[in-house]
């Protein structure tokens, strides 16, 4: 098994990006339950994100969602983040909430709607210039509900045209991350339904176009780690949107539904040298009934635990068993690592970094939860959804 010292060293370099929208009110398609102390501005979201990083030590990056996080001065917002030990990460576009997008955004049959959507995507690149963000994250709800509603191939042509325009606008050190989702809100065809479609578009665009894997955006039983391994092999894995699902796109805490799957994914990341690459490890979750900041801290810890177990896999023993065609022996190597209790090791990592070994307990002792309830009275709480 890999030496604990090597595992610790790798864990100290890990960086997990938290989503601004997870700190606001968000949830299911049917009802969003408001909570006390929820941020009312992007700045207050960053204040909460700073608490997550304070107690975990590995969450220094915060993704923004436009227009949910629209401000007058994005450079000032970046400075605000920096003052709190954070930096602004991926800029997430939104071309799915306006009424104009009922029949699609960049894939819409209406040229005026396509121009509007493209204008928003280019605006997001302008925001990246101001914030110093590297990544533009693109998810399209575009699709159709009925056979014959629109021409499938023409919609792919429109998508390619828009992606090309955005790609050409990117700066030298900027990337676009294309996300896929196999269904919903469209039910007959989805214009970017799977990793193959996303990969094909990114491959044609060039090296600054990468695929992002949302762990909740797959059909039941999909072997996500295979997708991860292949994209890493091809140099096209740009990042993750981590969450958990039981049925559809549930956006539950990562690792809550299937921690073994998360371990298998992280093993392929480790195997493919993804920890030391430019792969972005982002959370994309909604905390509708649970307290938001503790849920995000727990999610970060879940990713840490899966990563630690993946790092503990004895790769020499695994390779030897595989070469010997020892099916059970090879499986046992993986299971030994998965069944290891890595919580004491992670507690040591935190203590060696000057942090409390129990981030959740430390947060509860900090008094932040009561402070924001007391301070954030009045105003409009940040949020989206039903």
C-alpha positions in Angstrom: 0.0 0.0 0.0 1.2 3.5 -0.8 3.1 5.2 2.1 0.9 7.5 4.2 3.5 10.2 3.9 3.1 10.2 0.1 -0.7 10.2 0.5 -0.5 13.2 2.8 1.7 15.1 0.5 -0.7 14.6 -2.4 -3.7 15.6 -0.3 -2.1 18.9 0.7 -2.1 19.9 -2.9 -5.7 19.2 -3.6 -8.0 22.1 -4.4 -11.8 21.8 -4.5 -14.0 24.6 -6.0 -17.3 25.4 -4.3 -20.3 26.9 -6.2 -21.6 30.3 -5.2 -25.2 29.1 -5.9 -24.9 26.4 -3.2 -24.8 29.0 -0.6 -28.1 30.5 -1.7 -31.6 29.1 -1.6 -31.9 26.4 -4.3 -33.4 23.0 -4.5 -35.8 20.8 -6.4 -38.0 21.6 -9.4 -41.0 21.8 -7.1 -40.1 23.9 -4.1 -37.2 25.8 -2.7 -37.2 26.1 1.1 -35.7 29.4 2.3 -33.3 29.2 5.2 -32.2 31.9 7.7 -28.9 33.5 7.2 -28.7 32.9 3.5 -26.5 35.4 1.6 -28.1 38.3 -0.1 -25.3 39.2 -2.4 -22.3 37.7 -4.1 -20.1 39.2 -1.5 -22.0 37.4 1.3 -21.7 34.2 -0.6 -17.9 34.7 -0.6 -18.0 35.3 3.1 -19.6 31.9 3.6 -17.2 30.2 1.2 -14.3 31.6 3.2 -15.7 29.7 6.2 -15.6 26.5 4.2 -12.0 27.1 3.2 -11.1 28.2 6.7 -12.1 24.9 8.2 -11.1 22.5 5.4 -8.0 24.2 4.0 -8.7 22.9 0.5 -11.5 25.1 -0.9 -9.9 28.3 -2.0 -11.8 28.7 -5.3 -15.4 29.8 -5.8 -17.3 29.4 -9.1 -19.7 32.2 -10.1 -23.0 31.9 -12.0 -24.1 34.7 -14.3 -26.6 36.4 -13.9 -27.1 35.1 -10.4 -23.8 36.7 -9.3 -24.0 39.8 -11.5 -22.2 42.8 -10.0 -21.2 46.2 -11.4 -17.5 45.7 -10.8 -16.1 42.2 -11.2 -12.5 43.2 -10.6 -13.6 44.6 -7.2 -15.4 41.3 -6.5 -12.2 39.4 -7.3 -10.4 41.7 -4.8 -13.1 41.0 -2.2 -12.5 37.3 -2.7 -8.7 37.7 -2.4 -9.1 39.6 0.8 -10.8 36.5 2.2 -8.1 34.1 1.0 -10.2 33.0 -2.0 -10.1 33.4 -5.8 -12.8 33.4 -8.3 -13.0 30.2 -10.4 -15.2 29.1 -13.3 -17.8 31.5 -14.8 -21.0 29.5 -15.3 -23.2 30.8 -18.1 -27.0 30.7 -17.9 -29.0 30.3 -21.1 -31.9 28.3 -19.7 -34.0 30.6 -17.6 -35.3 33.3 -19.9 -38.6 32.7 -21.7 -36.8 33.3 -25.0 -35.1 30.0 -24.5 -38.2 27.8 -24.5 -37.2 26.2 -27.7 -33.4 26.4 -27.1 -30.7 28.9 -26.8 -27.7 28.5 -29.2 -29.6 25.7 -30.9 -32.9 27.5 -31.2 -34.4 27.7 -34.7 -34.9 31.5 -34.1 -31.8 33.5 -35.2 -32.6 36.3 -32.7 -32.6 33.9 -29.8 -29.3 32.4 -30.9 -27.8 35.9 -31.1 -29.0 36.7 -27.6 -27.6 33.5 -26.2 -24.2 34.0 -27.9 -24.1 37.5 -26.6 -24.5 36.2 -23.1 -21.7 33.6 -23.5 -19.4 36.3 -24.8 -20.3 38.5 -21.9 -19.2 35.7 -19.6 -15.8 35.8 -21.3 -15.6 39.5 -20.6 -16.3 38.7 -17.0 -13.5 36.1 -17.0 -11.1 38.9 -18.2 -12.1 41.0 -15.2 -12.0 38.3 -12.5 -8.9 36.5 -13.8 -11.0 33.3 -14.1 -9.5 30.5 -16.3 -12.7 28.5 -17.1 -16.0 29.2 -18.8 -18.5 26.5 -18.0 -21.2 25.8 -20.6 -24.3 23.7 -20.0 -27.1 23.9 -22.4 -30.7 22.8 -21.6 -31.3 22.8 -25.3 -33.3 20.0 -26.8 -36.7 18.9 -28.1 -39.7 17.2 -26.7 -41.3 15.7 -29.8 -40.1 13.9 -32.9 -40.1 16.3 -35.8 -40.1 19.4 -33.6 -36.8 20.5 -35.1 -34.0 19.1 -37.2 -31.5 17.2 -35.1 -28.5 17.8 -37.4 -29.3 21.5 -37.9 -29.3 22.0 -34.1 -25.8 20.4 -34.0 -24.6 22.8 -36.7 -26.0 25.8 -34.7 -24.3 24.5 -31.5 -21.0 24.2 -33.3 -21.3 27.7 -34.8 -21.8 29.2 -31.3 -19.1 27.2 -29.7 -16.7 28.3 -32.4 -17.5 31.9 -31.8 -16.9 31.6 -28.1 -13.7 29.6 -28.5 -12.3 32.3 -30.8 -13.0 34.9 -28.1 -11.1 33.0 -25.4 -7.8 34.4 -24.1 -4.5 32.5 -24.3 -4.9 31.1 -20.8 -8.6 30.6 -20.8 -10.6 27.4 -21.4 -14.2 26.4 -22.1 -15.6 23.4 -20.4 -18.6 21.8 -22.1 -21.0 19.9 -19.9 -23.4 17.2 -21.0 -26.7 15.8 -19.5 -28.5 12.8 -20.9 -32.0 14.2 -20.4 -34.0 17.0 -18.7 -35.5 19.5 -19.3 -35.8 18.2 -22.8 -37.2 14.7 -23.1 -36.9 13.6 -26.7 -33.5 14.9 -27.8 -30.9 16.8 -25.8 -28.4 18.6 -27.9 -25.4 17.7 -25.6 -26.6 14.4 -24.1 -23.4 12.5 -23.5 -19.7 12.6 -23.2 -19.3 11.6 -26.8 -21.1 14.6 -28.2 -19.2 16.9 -25.9 -15.9 15.3 -26.8 -16.6 15.5 -30.5 -17.3 19.2 -30.3 -14.3 19.9 -28.1 -12.0 17.8 -30.3 -12.9 19.9 -33.3 -12.6 23.2 -31.5 -9.0 22.6 -30.1 -7.0 22.3 -26.9 -8.8 25.1 -25.0 -12.1 23.2 -25.2 -12.5 20.4 -22.6 -15.3 18.2 -21.3 -16.7 18.5 -17.8 -18.2 15.5 -16.1 -21.2 16.1 -13.9 -21.5 12.9 -11.8 -25.3 13.4 -11.6 -25.8 13.7 -15.4 -25.8 10.0 -16.4 -28.3 7.2 -16.8 -28.5 4.8 -13.9 -25.7 2.2 -14.1 -23.4 4.3 -16.3 -19.7 3.5 -15.7 -18.6 7.1 -15.0 -15.0 6.0 -14.2 -14.6 4.6 -17.7 -15.6 8.0 -19.1 -13.1 9.7 -16.8 -10.3 7.3 -17.7 -10.9 7.8 -21.4 -11.1 11.6 -21.3 -7.9 11.7 -19.2 -6.2 9.4 -21.7 -7.2 11.8 -24.5 -6.3 14.9 -22.6 -9.9 16.2 -22.7 -11.1 16.0 -19.1 -11.4 19.7 -18.0 -13.2 19.2 -14.8 -15.9 17.7 -12.6 -19.2 18.8 -11.2 -19.4 16.6 -8.2 -22.8 15.7 -6.7 -24.8 12.6 -5.9 -27.9 11.1 -7.5 -30.4 8.4 -6.7 -32.8 8.9 -9.6 -32.1 11.8 -11.9 -30.2 15.0 -11.5 -30.7 15.1 -7.7 -27.8 17.5 -6.9 -27.3 15.8 -3.5 -24.0 15.9 -1.5 -21.2 14.2 -3.4 -20.5 10.7 -2.0 -23.9 10.5 -0.2 -25.5 8.1 -2.6 -22.6 5.9 -3.7 -19.2 6.5 -2.0 -17.8 3.5 -3.8 -18.5 5.1 -7.1 -16.7 8.3 -6.0 -13.7 6.2 -4.9 -13.6 4.5 -8.3 -13.7 7.8 -10.1 -11.0 9.2 -8.0 -8.8 6.1 -8.5 -9.0 6.7 -12.3 -8.1 10.4 -11.6 -5.0 9.3 -9.6 -4.2 6.6 -12.2 -4.4 9.1 -15.0 -2.3 11.8 -13.1 -5.3 14.0 -12.9 -4.5 15.3 -9.5 -1.4 17.0 -10.8 -3.1 18.2 -14.0 -5.4 21.2 -14.7 -8.5 19.2 -14.0 -10.9 21.3 -12.0 -12.6 19.6 -9.1 -15.9 21.5 -8.6 -19.0 20.9 -6.5 -22.4 21.5 -8.2 -25.0 20.9 -5.6 -28.2 22.3 -4.1 -28.9 22.2 -0.3 -32.6 22.5 0.0 -33.4 20.9 3.4 -29.9 20.7 5.0 -27.8 23.6 6.4 -25.8 24.9 3.5 -22.3 25.6 4.9 -22.0 22.3 6.9 -23.3 20.4 3.8 -20.6 22.0 1.7 -17.9 21.3 4.3 -19.1 17.6 4.4 -19.0 17.4 0.6 -15.4 18.7 0.6 -14.5 16.1 3.2 -16.2 13.3 1.2 -14.0 14.2 -1.9 -11.0 14.2 0.4 -11.8 10.8 1.8 -12.4 9.3 -1.7 -9.1 10.8 -2.9 -7.2 9.5 0.1 -8.5 6.0 -0.5 -7.6 6.2 -4.2 -4.1 7.3 -3.3 -3.8 4.3 -0.9 -4.3 1.8 -3.7 -1.2 -0.4 -4.0 -0.7 0.1 -7.7 2.2 -2.3 -7.9 0.2 -5.1 -6.3 -2.8 -4.2 -8.5 -0.7 -4.3 -11.7 0.9 -7.6 -10.6 -2.5 -9.2 -10.0 -3.8 -7.9 -13.3 -0.8 -9.3 -15.2 -1.2 -12.6 -13.5 -4.9 -12.7 -14.6 -5.8 -12.9 -10.8 -9.3 -11.5 -11.0 -10.1 -11.8 -7.3 -6.7 -10.7 -6.2 -6.9 -7.5 -8.3 -10.3 -6.7 -7.0 -9.1 -7.3 -3.4 -6.4 -4.7 -3.9 -9.0 -2.0 -4.7 -11.4 -3.2 -2.0 -8.6 -3.1 0.6 -8.0 0.6 -0.2 -11.7 1.4 -0.3 -12.3 -0.2 3.1 -9.5 1.6 4.8 -10.7 4.2 7.4 -8.8 7.3 6.2 -10.4 9.7 8.7 -7.4 9.5 11.1 -5.0 10.2 8.2 -7.0 13.2 7.1 -7.2 14.4 10.7 -3.4 14.3 10.8 -3.2 16.2 7.5 -5.4 19.0 8.9 -3.6 19.2 12.2 -0.2 19.4 10.4 -1.7 22.3 8.4 -2.8 24.1 11.6 -6.4 23.2 11.2 -8.9 21.5 13.5 -9.0 17.8 12.7 -12.8 17.9 12.6 -14.0 20.7 10.3 -17.7 20.2 11.0 -17.3 20.5 14.7 -14.9 23.5 14.3 -17.5 25.3 12.2 -20.3 24.7 14.7 -18.0 26.0 17.5 -17.1 29.1 15.4 -20.5 30.8 15.9 -20.8 31.7 12.2 -24.2 30.1 11.8 -25.8 32.2 14.4 -23.9 35.3 13.4 -25.3 35.3 9.8 -28.8 34.6 11.1 -28.4 37.7 13.3 -26.7 39.9 10.7 -28.6 39.0 7.5 -32.0 40.3 8.3 -34.0 42.1 5.5 -33.1 42.3 1.9 -33.5 39.8 -0.8 -32.0 36.4 -0.2 -29.9 35.0 -3.1 -31.5 32.0 -4.7 -33.1 30.4 -7.8 -35.7 27.8 -8.6 -39.2 27.0 -7.7 
